[in-house]
Amino acid sequence: MKMKYKSGTFCVDIQCPKHKELEALEGDAYLEKKRIHCKECNAWKFFLWLEEHNYRIVSTLNEISAKELAARLKGIDPVTVEHLTIDEILCI
């Protein structure tokens, strides 16, 4: 699922001093002004590059064991089936 750009996302992350001029704007007006106002900003350039190349940023979860993953896939609390093997969990 692709998330739409949220106003100020990169500006807030890098604490951009120029963002104050854009805070009152929303939607297309925000994006239009941002394209001109922030054209030299590396964070904004990166966002545009991602969009041009159909890339997206994905947030990953911490690595979990195969047994815990099997339990989660089956909708079971991993703690309650920690004594079972992966095959036994998947057969539930």
N, CA, C and O of each residue as an XYZ file, in Angstrom:
368
protein
N       0.843     -1.171      0.000
C       0.000      0.000      0.000
C       0.896      1.245      0.000
O       1.762      1.390      0.863
N       0.689      2.118     -0.947
C       1.493      3.324     -1.051
C       0.829      4.452     -0.275
O      -0.357      4.735     -0.445
N       1.620      5.086      0.576
C       1.090      6.200      1.346
C       1.349      7.494      0.593
O       2.397      7.647     -0.036
N       0.415      8.418      0.650
C       0.594      9.721      0.027
C       1.539     10.559      0.870
O       1.677     10.348      2.075
N       2.175     11.497      0.224
C       3.072     12.408      0.933
C       2.277     13.237      1.925
O       1.241     13.803      1.577
N       2.751     13.310      3.144
C       2.089     14.094      4.180
C       2.841     15.412      4.325
O       4.060     15.413      4.499
N       2.140     16.509      4.256
C       2.747     17.832      4.315
C       3.768     17.944      5.444
O       3.474     17.660      6.605
N       4.965     18.363      5.074
C       6.011     18.614      6.061
C       6.809     17.406      6.488
O       7.678     17.528      7.350
N       6.548     16.241      5.918
C       7.217     15.020      6.355
C       8.730     15.176      6.409
O       9.334     15.011      7.469
N       9.339     15.489      5.285
C      10.792     15.618      5.282
C      11.236     16.887      6.000
O      12.273     16.894      6.664
N      10.461     17.957      5.873
C      10.815     19.220      6.523
C      10.958     19.039      8.023
O      11.903     19.541      8.632
N      10.022     18.326      8.610
C      10.054     18.106     10.052
C      11.244     17.223     10.417
O      11.930     17.477     11.408
N      11.488     16.186      9.615
C      12.588     15.263      9.901
C      13.945     15.962      9.902
O      14.805     15.643     10.723
N      14.139     16.907      8.993
C      15.437     17.590      8.916
C      15.398     18.967      9.558
O      16.370     19.718      9.473
N      14.283     19.309     10.201
C      14.100     20.596     10.877
C      14.413     21.766      9.932
O      15.221     22.640     10.249
N      13.773     21.760      8.799
C      13.997     22.772      7.763
C      13.429     24.135      8.198
O      12.252     24.235      8.543
N      14.254     25.165      8.181
C      13.777     26.495      8.569
C      12.797     27.102      7.555
O      12.036     28.004      7.907
N      12.803     26.626      6.310
C      11.913     27.152      5.270
C      10.470     26.658      5.419
O       9.554     27.225      4.823
N      10.271     25.607      6.208
C       8.942     24.991      6.282
C       7.890     25.921      6.876
O       6.711     25.781      6.551
N       8.268     26.847      7.718
C       7.297     27.757      8.350
C       6.458     28.496      7.310
O       5.273     28.746      7.534
N       7.063     28.848      6.178
C       6.337     29.565      5.117
C       5.285     28.692      4.442
O       4.376     29.208      3.791
N       5.402     27.371      4.592
C       4.479     26.450      3.931
C       3.399     25.894      4.858
O       2.432     25.297      4.385
N       3.549     26.078      6.160
C       2.659     25.444      7.133
C       1.180     25.782      6.961
O       0.326     24.948      7.261
N       0.861     26.972      6.489
C      -0.543     27.383      6.348
C      -1.218     26.761      5.125
O      -2.443     26.800      5.013
N      -0.446     26.196      4.221
C      -0.995     25.637      2.983
C      -1.339     24.159      3.151
O      -0.799     23.478      4.023
N      -2.244     23.675      2.303
C      -2.636     22.270      2.311
C      -2.815     21.769      0.892
O      -2.987     22.554     -0.040
N      -2.774     20.455      0.736
C      -3.082     19.795     -0.526
C      -2.254     20.270     -1.699
O      -1.036     20.413     -1.597
N      -2.939     20.519     -2.839
C      -2.252     20.909     -4.067
C      -1.527     22.244     -3.931
O      -0.452     22.428     -4.502
N      -2.107     23.172     -3.179
C      -1.463     24.475     -2.976
C      -0.127     24.288     -2.266
O       0.861     24.936     -2.611
N      -0.100     23.405     -1.276
C       1.134     23.112     -0.550
C       2.178     22.522     -1.497
O       3.323     22.973     -1.528
N       1.774     21.509     -2.266
C       2.719     20.836     -3.155
C       3.246     21.769     -4.248
O       4.429     21.722     -4.586
N       2.374     22.613     -4.800
C       2.812     23.556     -5.834
C       3.861     24.525     -5.285
O       4.904     24.739     -5.903
N       3.575     25.102     -4.126
C       4.525     26.040     -3.513
C       5.814     25.323     -3.130
O       6.905     25.874     -3.278
N       5.685     24.101     -2.641
C       6.845     23.325     -2.214
C       7.756     23.005     -3.390
O       8.979     23.050     -3.254
N       7.180     22.682     -4.540
C       7.996     22.365     -5.726
C       8.915     23.527     -6.097
O      10.030     23.312     -6.572
N       8.451     24.745     -5.883
C       9.258     25.932     -6.197
C      10.146     26.299     -5.006
O      11.352     26.498     -5.149
N       9.530     26.382     -3.848
C      10.195     26.853     -2.634
C      11.325     25.913     -2.171
O      12.333     26.378     -1.640
N      11.162     24.609     -2.370
C      12.102     23.624     -1.833
C      12.888     22.889     -2.922
O      13.405     21.797     -2.687
N      12.976     23.490     -4.114
C      13.609     22.776     -5.220
C      15.079     22.441     -4.974
O      15.606     21.538     -5.624
N      15.753     23.130     -4.068
C      17.152     22.843     -3.754
C      17.322     21.924     -2.540
O      18.444     21.534     -2.218
N      16.236     21.579     -1.873
C      16.298     20.753     -0.661
C      16.570     19.288     -1.046
O      15.830     18.701     -1.836
N      17.621     18.716     -0.489
C      17.978     17.333     -0.821
C      16.923     16.336     -0.372
O      16.698     15.339     -1.058
N      16.275     16.573      0.749
C      15.221     15.668      1.211
C      14.048     15.680      0.221
O      13.497     14.629     -0.106
N      13.673     16.868     -0.249
C      12.581     16.982     -1.217
C      12.985     16.370     -2.556
O      12.172     15.705     -3.198
N      14.220     16.582     -2.981
C      14.716     15.975     -4.228
C      14.651     14.457     -4.130
O      14.280     13.778     -5.088
N      15.016     13.931     -2.964
C      14.976     12.484     -2.762
C      13.545     11.971     -2.872
O      13.295     10.954     -3.519
N      12.605     12.672     -2.240
C      11.205     12.270     -2.329
C      10.739     12.261     -3.786
O      10.087     11.312     -4.221
N      11.067     13.311     -4.541
C      10.662     13.380     -5.950
C      11.310     12.272     -6.770
O      10.671     11.694     -7.649
N      12.582     11.972     -6.483
C      13.290     10.906     -7.194
C      12.608      9.564     -6.927
O      12.420      8.764     -7.843
N      12.242      9.326     -5.675
C      11.538      8.087     -5.340
C      10.254      7.959     -6.148
O       9.955      6.900     -6.700
N       9.505      9.046     -6.209
C       8.235      9.027     -6.918
C       8.427      8.826     -8.427
O       7.675      8.076     -9.050
N       9.423      9.488     -9.014
C       9.702      9.349    -10.447
C      10.070      7.922    -10.827
O       9.758      7.472    -11.929
N      10.730      7.213     -9.925
C      11.191      5.853    -10.204
C      10.285      4.774     -9.602
O      10.639      3.595     -9.570
N       9.124      5.196     -9.133
C       8.137      4.281     -8.534
C       8.714      3.470     -7.381
O       8.367      2.303     -7.200
N       9.594      4.091     -6.604
C      10.112      3.467     -5.391
C       9.280      3.955     -4.214
O       8.596      4.975     -4.300
N       9.348      3.228     -3.135
C       8.691      3.659     -1.913
C       9.549      3.244     -0.730
O      10.345      2.309     -0.827
N       9.389      3.928      0.364
C      10.116      3.618      1.584
C       9.252      2.677      2.403
O       8.077      2.954      2.645
N       9.827      1.581      2.824
C       9.098      0.582      3.577
C       9.692      0.494      4.975
O      10.908      0.408      5.146
N       8.834      0.518      5.945
C       9.282      0.363      7.328
C       9.302     -1.115      7.655
O       8.318     -1.817      7.421
N      10.416     -1.598      8.195
C      10.525     -3.017      8.518
C      10.350     -3.244     10.006
O      10.554     -2.342     10.819
N       9.974     -4.450     10.345
C       9.860     -4.855     11.737
C      11.165     -5.494     12.182
O      11.978     -5.906     11.354
N      11.358     -5.572     13.475
C      12.516     -6.293     13.992
C      12.436     -7.738     13.542
O      11.344     -8.270     13.347
N      13.583     -8.374     13.375
C      13.613     -9.754     12.932
C      13.003    -10.649     14.009
O      13.302    -10.509     15.195
N      12.138    -11.576     13.574
C      11.524    -12.503     14.522
C      11.843    -13.924     14.086
O      12.183    -14.169     12.929
N      11.732    -14.845     15.013
C      12.046    -16.243     14.710
C      10.974    -16.843     13.801
O       9.859    -16.331     13.707
N      11.334    -17.931     13.139
C      10.401    -18.622     12.254
C       9.213    -19.162     13.049
O       8.082    -19.179     12.564
N       9.486    -19.600     14.271
C       8.411    -20.146     15.121
C       7.405    -19.038     15.479
O       6.193    -19.246     15.431
N       7.927    -17.873     15.834
C       7.035    -16.761     16.174
C       6.243    -16.312     14.952
O       5.055    -16.008     15.055
N       6.898    -16.271     13.802
C       6.215    -15.905     12.567
C       5.092    -16.889     12.251
O       3.994    -16.481     11.870
N       5.365    -18.180     12.410
C       4.339    -19.200     12.159
C       3.140    -18.983     13.075
O       1.992    -19.061     12.638
N       3.415    -18.709     14.350
C       2.323    -18.476     15.303
C       1.513    -17.243     14.912
O       0.282    -17.262     14.951
N       2.205    -16.183     14.540
C       1.499    -14.953     14.153
C       0.659    -15.168     12.894
O      -0.456    -14.657     12.788
N       1.205    -15.929     11.939
C       0.438    -16.215     10.719
C      -0.849    -16.972     11.023
O      -1.865    -16.789     10.352
N      -0.792    -17.811     12.029
C      -1.982    -18.572     12.418
C      -2.869    -17.804     13.387
O      -3.940    -18.287     13.756
N      -2.437    -16.602     13.812
C      -3.240    -15.796     14.720
C      -3.181    -16.275     16.157
O      -4.121    -16.085     16.928
N      -2.064    -16.898     16.509
C      -1.902    -17.460     17.848
C      -0.846    -16.650     18.597
O       0.132    -16.194     18.004
N      -1.047    -16.476     19.889
C      -0.049    -15.817     20.724
C       1.202    -16.708     20.755
O       1.113    -17.857     21.189
N       2.349    -16.217     20.313
C       3.573    -17.025     20.252
C       3.983    -17.632     21.598
O       4.579    -18.709     21.631
N       3.678    -16.966     22.687
C       4.052    -17.473     24.010
C       3.296    -18.761     24.336
O       3.849    -19.669     24.957
N       2.042    -18.837     23.919
C       1.228    -20.017     24.266
C       1.627    -21.265     23.481
O       1.264    -22.374     23.871
N       2.363    -21.107     22.390
C       2.763    -22.274     21.588
C       4.278    -22.429     21.500
O       4.787    -23.070     20.580
N       4.999    -21.843     22.457
C       6.462    -21.895     22.397
C       7.004    -23.313     22.548
O       8.135    -23.587     22.148
N       6.204    -24.224     23.127
C       6.641    -25.611     23.301
C       6.419    -26.456     22.036
O       6.893    -27.589     21.963
N       5.715    -25.923     21.058
C       5.418    -26.663     19.821
C       6.481    -26.393     18.749
O       7.202    -25.397     18.811
N       6.563    -27.289     17.778
C       7.455    -27.078     16.637
C       6.739    -26.195     15.616
O       5.539    -25.939     15.728
N       7.488    -25.739     14.633
C       6.899    -24.905     13.575
C       5.808    -25.685     12.843
O       4.730    -25.148     12.586
N       6.079    -26.937     12.510
C       5.083    -27.761     11.804
C       3.813    -27.940     12.630
O       2.706    -27.903     12.091
N       3.973    -28.133     13.932
C       2.813    -28.299     14.796
C       1.994    -27.012     14.861
O       0.764    -27.052     14.868
N       2.669    -25.891     14.906
C       1.963    -24.602     14.923
C       1.193    -24.403     13.634
O       0.037    -23.979     13.657
N       1.820    -24.705     12.514
C       1.160    -24.517     11.216
C      -0.012    -25.475     10.999
O      -0.902    -25.194     10.196
N      -0.016    -26.596     11.705
C      -1.115    -27.563     11.583
C      -2.328    -27.195     12.442
O      -3.398    -27.784     12.290
N      -2.166    -26.247     13.321
C      -3.281    -25.858     14.206
C      -4.360    -25.168     13.387
O      -5.385    -24.761     13.934
